[in-house]
Amino acid sequence: MNMKTGPKYTYVDSAEGLARLTEALSATSRVGLDTEADSLHHYFEKVCLIQLSFAGSNYVVDPLAGFSLAEFLEVLSRKELILQGADYDLRMLKKSFEFRPKAPVFDTMLAAQVLGYERIGLAALAEKFCGVILSKAGQKSDWARRPLSAKQLDYASDDTKYLEMIADALTRNLQESGRADWHQECCERVVETSGFEGKNDMKEAWRIKGSSGLAPKELVFVRELWKWRDEEARRRNRPPFMILHNEDLIELARWRAGSPQEPLHPGPKSMKRITGENLARLESAVRFAENLPLSEWPTTPERIRSRERQSSPEKVEALLAACRTIAGELRIEPCFLASRATLTAAARHEPRSIEKIMEMSGMMRWQAVLMMPAILNVLGD
């Protein structure tokens, strides 16, 4: 099969078909783009489909079909890209192909957030601006499996089919509201950050959500259980959550720290599905944690201790209140204007200019401009 054309899309699964697509792509300036990956099913995640829409045509490219994507991706990188929630797609494209955009990116989800929409998902935007109801039937597919069904390909192609129309409508609204510059800066930031490597190296990756408030006696079990889970996930090529959910891992760690003499079975409810060699390796990880000397227990990261020592809780709460007021007037989400972490950094460093607010807190310029009067007021002008 070289290039199969259906009523909705062209399925590209050969070098010849990709060459024709690349030629057509060269003649356009703007492309709706999306990807499908196998993150829900595999540890070693990868891009399994690349969907494009431009000039009234829709394409679904199969990057697992065994042909080179180099020329195609180079041409694609020079086009203005329209994506819904660009961060994940750009991270996956970089991880799988070292792809980085060289032209502007228009993120429709970020535009919806800048405009203060309550519903910012693709289905909501397609319904609002295009009058169509998108199916969610393929959301949890294992996109690495072949062959793909017609329903899966229909679902995938729908993800880009309406992006240009949505982007045009959002652009008009951004210009009318005077927030086009905000959106542009948001898009530039997401392109920049999507090119970064993971923030945590393997030494710190075990500090999962929900573990920051635990005592060292509990953290030692979190760390060793995380290592056990990661090894199991790698061995079986399954996402870590399929081995043990984060909340279950933390529950097990806290239970074990408080019940050192109890057998792992029956233990917490999540233990019931861990059996055989998997259980034996888990027991080994638990014993290792139990035998570690105090000197090797994890501690609270210095950045957290420093923040706790230096940030005034009263000033942070005052900034959060001001943020909620400003965001309410603008009809945007407060956390989209400024997160607790950025406001904590502002309270700690006490910046006195827009540039310093951006440098010390990580805010974008539009956020710093909006928050600066409140920051100066709370900190004392």
C-alpha positions in Angstrom: 0.0 0.0 0.0 1.5 3.3 -1.0 -1.0 6.1 -0.5 -4.7 5.3 0.3 -7.2 8.1 -0.2 -10.5 7.9 1.6 -13.4 10.3 1.9 -11.7 12.1 4.9 -7.9 11.7 4.7 -5.0 10.3 2.8 -3.1 7.5 4.7 0.6 7.7 4.0 2.5 4.4 4.7 5.2 4.3 2.0 8.2 6.3 0.9 6.5 7.1 -2.4 3.4 8.4 -0.6 5.5 10.5 1.7 7.4 12.0 -1.2 4.2 13.2 -2.7 3.0 14.6 0.6 6.3 16.4 1.1 6.0 18.0 -2.4 2.5 19.2 -1.6 3.6 20.4 1.9 6.3 22.5 0.3 3.7 24.7 -1.4 1.8 25.7 1.7 2.7 28.0 4.5 0.5 26.8 7.4 -0.2 23.3 8.7 -2.6 21.8 11.3 -0.5 19.2 13.1 -1.1 16.5 15.7 0.4 13.2 16.8 -0.6 10.0 18.3 1.8 8.2 20.7 1.7 5.0 22.7 2.3 6.5 26.1 -0.7 4.8 27.6 0.5 1.4 26.7 4.3 1.3 26.6 7.2 2.4 28.8 9.4 3.3 25.7 6.9 5.8 24.3 7.1 7.0 20.7 5.2 8.8 18.0 3.0 6.3 16.1 1.1 8.7 13.8 1.5 12.2 12.5 -1.6 13.9 11.3 -1.6 17.0 9.0 -4.2 19.2 7.5 -3.5 22.0 5.0 -5.0 23.4 1.8 -8.3 21.6 2.4 -6.6 18.1 2.5 -6.0 15.8 5.5 -3.2 13.3 5.9 -2.2 10.6 8.3 1.4 9.6 8.2 2.6 6.2 9.6 6.1 6.7 10.9 6.3 3.1 11.9 6.1 1.9 8.3 9.9 1.8 7.9 10.8 4.7 5.7 12.8 7.8 6.4 11.0 10.9 7.6 14.0 13.2 7.4 13.1 15.3 4.3 9.4 15.5 5.3 10.2 16.7 8.8 12.7 19.3 7.6 10.0 20.8 5.3 7.4 20.6 8.1 9.7 22.4 10.5 9.7 25.5 8.3 5.9 25.8 8.3 3.7 27.7 10.7 2.2 24.9 12.8 -1.2 24.9 14.4 -1.5 22.5 17.3 -4.0 21.9 20.1 -2.0 21.6 23.3 1.4 21.9 21.6 3.6 21.0 24.5 3.1 17.2 24.5 3.2 16.8 20.7 6.4 18.9 20.4 8.1 17.0 23.2 7.2 13.7 21.6 8.4 14.8 18.2 11.7 15.9 19.6 12.0 12.6 21.6 11.2 10.5 18.6 12.8 12.4 15.7 14.7 15.4 17.2 12.1 17.6 15.5 12.1 21.3 16.4 9.9 23.9 14.8 11.7 26.8 13.0 8.6 28.9 12.3 5.9 30.2 14.6 3.5 27.8 16.4 -0.1 28.7 17.1 -1.5 26.7 20.0 -5.3 26.7 20.0 -5.7 25.6 23.6 -3.4 28.4 24.8 -5.5 30.8 22.8 -8.6 29.6 24.4 -7.0 30.0 27.9 -5.8 33.5 27.0 -9.4 34.4 26.0 -10.8 33.0 29.2 -12.9 30.2 27.7 -14.3 27.7 30.2 -14.0 24.8 27.8 -10.6 24.7 26.1 -10.4 21.1 24.6 -10.4 20.4 20.9 -13.9 19.0 20.9 -15.3 22.1 22.6 -13.5 24.4 20.2 -14.6 22.4 17.1 -18.2 22.5 18.3 -18.0 26.2 19.1 -16.4 27.4 15.9 -17.1 24.6 13.3 -20.4 23.2 14.6 -19.1 19.6 14.6 -19.2 17.0 17.3 -15.9 15.0 17.5 -15.8 11.4 18.5 -13.7 10.4 21.5 -13.7 6.7 20.6 -10.0 6.4 19.8 -8.5 8.3 22.7 -7.1 5.2 24.5 -6.0 3.3 21.5 -2.7 1.5 21.4 -1.4 3.4 18.4 1.7 1.2 18.0 -0.4 -1.8 17.0 -0.8 -2.6 13.3 -3.0 -2.7 11.3 -5.0 0.3 12.4 -8.7 0.2 11.9 -10.7 2.7 9.8 -12.3 4.0 13.0 -8.9 4.7 14.5 -7.7 6.6 11.4 -10.9 8.5 11.2 -10.5 9.6 14.8 -6.8 10.6 14.2 -7.6 12.6 11.1 -10.3 14.6 12.9 -7.7 15.9 15.3 -6.3 18.3 12.6 -9.2 18.7 10.2 -10.6 21.8 11.9 -7.5 23.4 13.3 -7.1 26.0 10.6 -10.7 27.2 11.0 -10.4 27.2 14.8 -7.1 29.2 14.6 -8.7 31.8 12.3 -11.6 32.3 14.7 -9.3 32.5 17.7 -7.0 34.9 15.9 -9.9 37.3 15.3 -10.9 37.1 19.0 -7.4 37.6 20.2 -7.0 40.7 18.1 -10.3 42.1 19.2 -9.5 41.5 22.8 -6.0 43.0 22.5 -4.5 39.8 23.8 -2.7 38.6 20.6 0.7 39.4 22.1 -0.1 37.4 25.3 -0.9 34.4 23.1 2.2 34.8 21.0 4.4 34.9 24.1 2.7 31.8 25.5 3.4 30.0 22.2 7.0 31.0 22.2 7.4 29.8 25.7 5.8 26.4 25.0 8.2 25.9 22.0 11.1 26.9 24.2 10.3 24.6 27.1 9.3 21.7 24.9 12.9 21.5 23.8 14.3 21.0 27.3 15.3 17.7 28.6 13.4 16.3 31.6 13.7 18.6 34.6 14.6 15.7 37.0 17.5 13.4 36.4 17.2 9.8 37.6 18.4 10.8 41.1 15.4 13.0 41.7 12.7 11.5 39.3 11.4 9.3 42.2 10.0 12.4 43.9 6.5 11.8 42.5 3.5 14.0 43.1 2.2 13.6 46.6 5.6 12.8 48.2 6.8 16.2 49.1 5.2 16.3 52.5 6.4 12.9 53.6 9.0 12.3 56.3 12.4 10.8 55.5 11.4 7.5 57.0 8.6 7.3 54.4 10.6 8.8 51.6 13.1 6.0 51.8 10.3 3.6 50.8 9.0 5.9 48.1 12.4 6.0 46.5 13.0 2.2 46.5 9.4 1.4 45.5 9.8 3.9 42.6 13.0 2.1 41.5 11.2 -1.3 41.7 8.3 0.1 39.7 10.5 1.7 37.0 12.5 -1.5 36.6 9.2 -3.5 36.2 7.9 -1.1 33.7 11.0 -1.2 31.6 11.2 -5.0 31.8 7.6 -5.4 30.6 7.5 -2.2 28.4 4.5 -0.9 30.2 3.8 2.6 31.6 4.7 2.8 35.3 1.1 3.5 36.2 0.1 0.0 34.9 2.5 -1.5 37.5 1.4 0.7 40.4 -0.3 4.1 40.5 1.5 6.9 42.3 -1.1 7.2 45.0 -0.9 3.4 45.6 2.9 3.7 45.8 2.7 6.4 48.4 0.1 4.6 50.4 2.3 1.5 50.4 5.4 3.5 51.4 3.5 5.2 54.3 2.0 1.9 55.5 5.4 0.1 55.4 7.1 2.9 57.3 4.5 2.6 60.0 4.1 -1.2 60.0 7.7 -2.6 59.6 6.8 -5.9 61.1 3.7 -6.7 59.0 4.0 -9.0 56.0 3.4 -7.3 52.6 0.4 -9.5 52.1 -2.4 -8.7 52.8 -1.1 -5.1 53.3 -2.8 -2.2 51.3 -5.4 -3.1 48.7 -3.1 -2.5 45.8 -0.9 -5.4 46.9 -3.5 -7.9 45.9 -2.5 -7.9 42.2 1.2 -8.1 42.8 2.3 -11.7 42.8 5.0 -14.2 41.8 8.4 -12.9 40.7 7.1 -9.4 40.7 6.2 -9.7 44.4 9.6 -11.2 45.2 11.4 -8.2 43.6 9.1 -5.9 45.5 9.9 -7.6 48.7 13.6 -7.2 47.9 13.2 -3.5 47.4 11.3 -3.2 50.7 14.0 -5.0 52.5 16.7 -2.9 50.9 14.8 0.3 52.1 14.4 -1.1 55.6 18.2 -1.9 55.9 19.4 1.5 54.7 21.2 3.5 57.4 19.8 6.9 58.4 22.7 8.6 56.7 21.4 7.3 53.3 17.8 8.3 53.8 16.4 10.9 51.4 15.9 14.5 52.7 13.7 17.4 51.7 15.4 19.0 48.7 17.3 22.1 49.5 15.3 24.2 47.1 12.1 23.4 49.1 13.8 24.1 52.5 15.1 27.4 51.1 11.7 28.4 49.9 10.1 27.5 53.2 12.7 29.5 55.1 12.7 32.6 53.0 9.1 33.1 51.7 6.7 35.1 53.8 3.4 33.1 53.9 1.5 36.3 54.4 3.0 37.9 51.4 2.4 34.8 49.3 -1.3 34.7 50.3 -1.6 38.4 49.6 -0.2 37.9 46.1 -2.5 34.9 45.5 -5.5 37.0 46.5 -4.4 39.8 44.2 -3.9 37.4 41.4 -7.4 36.0 41.8 -8.8 39.6 41.7 -6.9 40.5 38.5 -7.7 37.2 36.8 -11.4 37.6 37.8 -11.5 41.0 36.1 -9.9 39.6 33.0 -12.1 36.5 33.1 -9.1 34.1 32.9 -8.0 31.4 35.3 -5.9 32.7 38.2 -3.3 29.8 37.8 -3.0 30.8 34.1 -2.0 34.3 35.2 0.4 33.2 37.9 1.0 30.0 39.8 1.6 29.7 43.5 5.2 28.8 42.7 5.9 31.9 40.7 4.2 34.1 43.3 6.3 32.4 46.0 9.4 33.2 44.1 8.3 36.8 43.8 7.7 37.0 47.5 11.1 35.5 48.2 13.2 37.7 45.8 11.1 40.9 46.0 11.7 42.1 42.4 11.1 45.7 41.7 10.9 45.8 37.9 9.2 43.8 35.1 12.5 42.4 34.0 13.3 41.2 37.6 9.9 39.7 38.0 10.4 37.7 34.9 13.9 36.7 35.9 13.1 35.8 39.5 9.7 34.2 39.1 9.7 32.8 35.6 6.6 34.8 34.6 6.1 35.8 31.0 6.2 39.5 30.2 2.4 39.9 29.9 2.0 38.2 33.2 4.6 40.3 34.9 3.1 43.5 33.5 -0.3 42.6 34.9 1.0 41.5 38.3 3.7 44.2 38.8 1.4 46.7 40.6 0.2 44.1 43.0 3.7 42.8 43.6 5.0 46.3 44.4 2.0 46.9 46.6 2.3 43.7 48.6 6.1 43.9 48.9 6.1 47.6 49.8 6.9 50.1 47.0 
